[in-house]
Amino acid sequence: MLPICAWPVQLTLGRAGCRVEVPPADVYLAFLGGRCRPNTVLAAAYDLKVFFTVAGKPPQEVRPADVLAFITAQSTCGVS
């Protein structure tokens, strides 16, 4: 199980779309916003918020092993 750290990640909803205040993730959400329905963008934003909250580190410190550990933890807890 991954520890939950205090690195703050905010999910912001507004006219401009969803943001998680993580610049690379916000660029991705803006990209999705031009191609997907609003609920799809909201779901992606929520998933990113959960990931960065659980990872507990800034995006430049996230490694593939962090992503794989997160996916494994979700699948072993019955969360999809």
C-alpha distances in whole Angstrom, upper triangle without the diagonal:
4,7,9,12,16,17,19,20,22,23,27,29,33,36,35,32,28,27,23,25,23,27,26,24,27,29,27,27,31,31,30,32,35,34,32,32,31,29,27,27,25,23,22,22,20,17,18,17,14,13,15,14,10,11,13,16,19,20,22,19,17,17,17,14,12,13,12,8,8,11,9,6,9,11,9,9,13,13,15
4,6,9,13,14,16,16,19,21,24,27,30,34,32,29,25,24,20,22,20,23,22,21,24,26,24,25,28,29,28,30,33,32,31,31,30,27,26,25,24,21,20,20,18,15,15,15,12,10,11,10,7,7,9,12,15,16,18,16,14,14,15,12,9,11,11,8,7,11,10,7,10,13,12,12,15,14,16
4,6,10,11,14,15,18,20,24,26,30,33,32,29,26,24,20,21,20,23,23,21,24,27,26,26,29,30,29,31,34,34,32,32,30,28,27,26,24,22,22,21,18,17,16,15,12,11,12,9,6,8,8,11,15,16,19,16,14,16,17,15,12,14,15,11,10,14,14,11,13,16,15,14,17,16,19
4,7,9,11,12,15,17,20,23,27,30,29,26,23,21,17,18,17,21,21,19,22,25,24,23,27,28,27,28,32,32,30,30,28,26,25,24,22,20,20,18,16,15,14,12,10,10,10,7,5,7,6,10,13,15,18,16,14,17,18,16,13,14,16,13,11,15,15,12,14,17,17,15,18,16,18
4,6,8,10,14,16,20,23,26,30,28,26,22,20,16,16,16,19,20,19,21,24,23,23,26,28,27,29,32,32,31,31,29,27,27,25,23,22,21,19,17,16,15,13,11,11,9,7,6,7,5,8,11,14,16,14,14,16,18,17,13,15,18,15,14,17,18,16,17,20,20,19,22,20,21
4,6,9,12,15,18,21,24,28,27,25,21,19,15,15,15,18,20,19,20,23,23,23,26,28,27,28,32,32,31,31,28,27,27,25,22,22,21,19,17,17,15,13,12,13,10,7,9,10,6,9,11,14,17,15,15,18,21,20,16,18,21,18,17,20,21,19,20,23,23,22,24,22,23
4,7,10,13,16,20,23,26,24,23,19,16,12,12,11,15,16,15,17,20,20,20,23,25,25,26,29,30,29,29,27,26,25,23,21,21,19,17,16,16,13,11,11,11,8,6,9,9,5,6,8,11,13,12,13,16,19,18,15,16,19,18,16,19,21,19,20,23,24,23,25,22,23
4,6,10,13,16,19,22,21,20,16,13,10,9,10,14,16,14,15,18,19,18,21,23,23,23,27,28,27,27,24,23,23,20,18,19,18,14,14,15,12,9,11,11,8,7,10,11,8,9,9,12,15,15,15,18,21,21,17,18,21,20,17,20,23,20,20,24,25,23,25,22,23
4,7,10,13,16,19,18,16,13,10,6,7,8,11,13,11,12,15,16,15,17,20,19,20,23,24,23,23,20,20,19,17,15,15,14,11,10,11,9,6,8,9,7,6,10,11,9,10,10,11,14,15,14,18,20,20,17,16,20,19,16,19,21,20,19,22,24,22,24,20,21
4,6,10,13,16,15,14,10,8,5,6,9,12,14,12,11,15,16,14,16,19,18,18,21,23,21,21,18,18,18,15,13,14,14,10,10,12,10,7,10,12,10,9,13,14,13,14,13,14,17,18,18,21,22,23,20,19,23,22,19,21,24,22,21,24,26,24,25,21,21
4,7,10,14,13,11,7,6,5,7,10,13,14,11,10,14,14,11,14,17,16,15,19,20,18,18,14,14,14,12,9,11,11,7,7,10,9,6,10,12,11,11,14,16,15,16,15,15,19,20,19,22,23,24,21,19,23,22,19,20,23,22,20,23,25,24,24,20,20
4,7,10,10,8,6,5,6,8,11,13,15,12,10,14,14,11,13,16,15,14,17,19,18,17,13,14,15,12,10,13,13,9,10,13,12,10,13,16,14,14,18,19,19,19,18,18,21,23,22,25,26,27,24,23,26,26,22,24,27,26,24,27,29,27,27,23,23
4,7,8,6,5,7,9,11,14,15,17,14,12,15,15,11,12,15,14,12,15,17,16,14,11,12,13,10,8,12,12,9,11,14,14,12,15,18,17,17,21,22,22,22,21,21,24,26,24,27,28,30,26,25,28,28,24,25,29,27,25,28,30,28,28,24,23
4,5,5,6,8,12,13,16,16,18,16,13,15,16,13,12,16,15,12,15,17,16,15,11,13,15,12,11,15,15,12,14,17,17,16,19,21,20,21,24,25,25,25,23,23,26,28,27,30,31,32,29,28,31,31,28,28,32,31,28,31,34,32,31,28,26
4,5,8,11,14,15,18,18,19,17,14,16,17,13,12,15,15,11,13,16,15,14,11,14,16,13,13,16,17,15,17,20,19,19,22,24,23,24,27,28,28,28,26,25,28,30,29,32,32,35,32,30,33,34,30,31,34,34,31,33,36,35,34,30,28
4,7,9,12,13,15,15,16,14,11,12,13,10,8,12,12,9,11,14,14,14,11,14,15,12,12,16,15,13,16,19,17,17,21,22,21,23,26,26,26,26,23,22,25,27,26,29,30,32,29,27,31,32,29,29,33,32,30,32,35,34,33,29,28
4,7,10,12,14,14,15,13,9,11,11,8,7,10,10,7,10,12,11,11,8,11,11,8,8,12,12,10,13,15,14,14,18,19,19,20,23,24,24,24,22,21,23,26,24,27,27,29,27,25,28,29,25,26,29,29,26,29,32,30,30,26,24
4,7,9,11,12,13,10,8,10,10,7,8,11,10,8,12,14,12,12,9,10,11,7,6,10,9,6,9,12,11,11,14,16,15,16,19,20,20,21,19,18,21,23,21,24,24,26,23,21,25,25,22,22,26,25,23,26,28,27,27,23,21
4,6,8,9,10,8,5,9,10,7,8,12,11,11,14,16,15,15,12,13,13,10,9,12,10,7,9,12,10,9,13,14,13,14,17,18,18,17,15,14,18,20,19,21,22,24,21,20,23,24,21,22,25,24,23,26,28,27,27,23,22
4,5,8,10,7,6,10,10,9,11,14,14,14,17,18,17,18,15,15,15,11,10,12,10,7,8,10,7,6,10,11,9,10,14,14,14,14,12,12,15,17,16,19,20,22,18,17,21,21,18,19,23,22,20,23,26,24,25,21,20
4,6,9,8,7,10,12,11,12,15,16,16,18,20,20,21,18,19,18,15,14,16,14,10,12,13,10,9,13,13,10,12,15,15,14,13,11,11,14,16,15,19,21,22,19,19,22,23,20,22,25,24,23,26,28,27,28,24,24
4,6,5,6,9,10,10,12,14,15,16,19,20,20,21,19,20,18,15,15,16,13,10,12,13,9,9,12,11,9,11,14,13,12,11,8,7,10,12,12,15,17,19,16,16,19,20,18,20,23,22,22,25,27,26,27,24,23
4,5,5,6,9,10,10,12,14,15,17,19,19,21,19,21,19,16,16,18,15,12,15,15,12,12,16,14,12,15,18,16,16,14,10,9,10,14,14,16,18,21,18,18,21,22,20,22,25,25,24,27,30,29,30,26,25
4,5,5,6,9,10,11,13,14,16,17,18,20,19,20,18,15,16,17,13,12,15,14,11,12,15,14,12,15,17,15,16,14,11,8,9,13,12,14,15,18,16,15,19,20,18,19,23,23,23,25,28,28,28,25,23
4,5,5,6,9,10,10,12,15,16,16,17,16,17,14,11,12,13,10,8,11,11,7,9,12,11,10,13,15,14,15,14,11,9,11,14,12,15,15,18,16,14,17,19,16,17,21,21,20,22,25,25,25,22,20
4,5,5,6,9,10,10,13,14,15,16,14,16,14,11,12,13,11,8,12,12,10,11,14,14,12,15,18,17,17,16,14,12,14,17,16,18,19,22,19,18,21,22,20,21,24,24,23,25,28,28,28,24,22
4,5,5,6,9,10,11,13,14,16,15,17,15,12,14,15,12,11,15,15,12,14,17,16,15,18,21,19,20,19,16,13,15,18,17,19,19,22,21,19,22,24,22,22,26,26,25,27,30,30,30,26,24
4,5,5,6,9,10,11,12,14,14,15,12,10,12,13,9,9,13,12,10,13,16,15,14,17,19,18,20,19,16,13,15,18,16,18,18,21,19,16,19,22,19,19,23,24,22,24,27,27,27,23,21
4,5,5,6,9,10,10,12,10,12,10,6,9,10,7,7,11,11,10,12,15,14,14,17,19,19,20,19,17,15,18,20,18,20,20,23,20,18,21,23,20,20,24,24,22,24,27,26,26,22,20
4,5,5,7,9,10,12,11,13,12,9,11,13,11,10,14,15,13,15,18,18,18,20,23,22,23,22,20,17,19,22,21,23,23,26,24,21,24,26,24,23,27,28,26,28,31,30,30,26,24
4,5,6,7,9,12,12,14,12,9,13,14,11,12,16,16,14,17,20,19,19,22,24,23,25,23,21,18,20,23,21,22,22,25,24,21,24,26,23,23,27,28,26,27,31,30,30,26,23
4,5,5,6,8,9,11,8,6,10,11,9,10,13,14,13,15,18,18,18,21,23,23,24,24,22,19,21,24,22,23,22,25,23,20,23,25,22,21,25,26,23,25,28,28,27,23,20
4,6,6,7,7,10,9,6,9,12,10,11,14,15,15,16,19,20,20,22,24,25,26,25,23,21,23,26,24,26,25,28,26,23,26,28,25,24,28,28,26,27,31,30,29,25,22
4,6,8,9,13,11,9,13,15,14,14,18,18,18,20,23,23,23,26,28,28,29,28,26,23,25,28,26,28,27,30,28,25,28,30,27,27,30,31,28,30,33,33,32,28,25
4,7,9,12,10,9,13,14,13,14,18,18,18,20,23,22,23,26,28,28,29,29,27,24,26,29,26,27,26,29,28,24,27,29,26,25,29,30,27,28,32,31,30,26,23
4,6,8,6,7,10,11,10,12,15,16,16,18,20,21,22,24,26,26,28,28,26,24,27,29,26,27,26,28,27,23,25,28,25,23,27,27,25,25,29,29,27,24,20
4,6,5,7,9,10,11,13,15,16,17,19,20,22,23,25,26,27,29,29,28,26,29,31,28,29,28,30,28,25,27,29,26,24,28,28,25,26,29,28,26,23,20
4,5,5,6,9,10,10,12,14,15,16,18,20,21,22,24,26,27,27,26,24,27,29,27,29,28,30,28,25,27,28,25,24,27,27,24,26,29,28,26,22,20
4,5,5,6,9,10,10,12,14,15,16,18,20,21,22,24,26,27,26,24,27,29,26,28,27,29,26,23,25,26,23,22,25,25,21,23,26,24,23,19,17
4,5,5,6,9,10,11,12,14,15,17,18,20,21,22,24,25,24,22,25,27,24,25,24,26,24,20,22,24,20,19,23,23,19,21,24,23,21,18,15
4,5,5,6,9,10,11,12,14,15,16,18,20,21,22,23,21,19,23,24,22,24,23,25,23,20,22,23,20,19,23,23,20,22,25,24,23,19,17
4,5,5,6,9,10,10,12,14,15,16,18,20,21,22,21,20,23,24,22,24,24,25,23,20,22,23,20,19,23,22,19,21,24,23,21,18,16
4,5,5,6,9,10,11,12,14,15,17,18,20,21,21,19,23,24,21,22,21,23,20,17,19,20,17,16,19,19,16,17,21,19,18,14,12
4,5,5,6,9,10,11,12,14,15,16,18,19,18,16,19,21,18,19,18,20,18,15,17,18,15,14,18,18,15,17,21,20,19,15,13
4,5,5,6,9,10,11,12,14,15,16,17,16,15,18,19,17,19,19,21,18,16,19,19,16,16,20,19,17,19,22,21,21,17,15
4,5,5,6,9,10,10,12,14,15,17,17,16,20,20,18,20,20,21,18,15,18,18,14,15,18,17,14,17,20,18,18,14,13
4,5,5,6,9,10,11,12,14,15,16,14,18,18,15,17,16,17,14,12,14,15,11,11,14,14,11,14,17,16,15,12,10
4,5,5,6,8,10,10,12,13,12,11,14,15,12,15,15,16,13,11,14,15,11,12,16,15,13,16,19,18,18,15,14
4,5,5,6,9,10,11,12,12,12,15,16,14,16,17,18,14,13,16,16,12,14,17,16,14,18,20,18,19,15,15
4,6,5,6,8,10,12,13,13,17,16,14,16,16,16,13,12,14,13,10,11,14,12,11,14,16,15,16,12,12
4,5,5,6,8,10,11,10,14,13,10,12,12,13,9,8,11,10,7,9,12,11,10,14,15,15,16,13,13
4,5,5,6,7,8,8,11,11,9,12,13,14,10,10,13,12,10,12,15,14,14,17,19,18,20,17,17
4,6,5,8,10,11,14,13,12,15,16,16,12,12,15,14,11,14,16,14,14,17,19,17,19,16,17
4,5,8,11,12,15,13,11,13,14,13,10,10,13,10,8,11,13,10,11,15,15,14,16,14,15
4,6,8,9,12,10,8,10,11,11,7,8,11,9,8,11,13,11,13,16,17,16,19,16,17
4,7,9,12,10,9,12,14,14,10,12,15,13,11,15,16,15,16,19,20,19,22,19,20
4,6,8,6,7,10,13,13,10,12,15,14,13,16,18,17,18,21,22,22,24,22,22
4,6,6,7,11,14,15,12,13,17,16,15,18,20,20,20,23,25,24,26,24,24
4,5,5,9,11,13,11,11,15,15,14,16,19,19,20,22,24,24,26,23,22
4,6,8,11,13,12,13,16,17,17,19,21,21,22,25,27,27,29,26,25
4,6,10,11,9,11,14,14,15,17,19,19,21,23,24,25,27,25,25
4,7,8,6,8,11,11,11,14,16,16,17,20,21,22,24,21,21
4,5,5,7,9,10,11,13,15,16,17,19,20,22,24,22,21
4,5,5,6,9,10,11,12,14,16,17,18,20,22,20,19
4,5,5,6,9,10,10,12,14,15,16,18,20,19,19
4,5,5,6,9,10,10,12,14,15,17,19,17,17
4,5,5,6,9,10,11,12,14,16,17,15,14
4,5,5,6,8,10,11,12,14,16,14,14
4,6,5,6,9,10,10,12,14,14,14
4,5,5,6,9,10,11,13,11,11
4,5,5,6,9,10,11,9,9
4,5,5,6,9,10,10,10
4,6,5,6,9,8,10
4,6,5,6,5,6
4,5,5,6,6
4,5,7,9
4,5,9
4,6
4
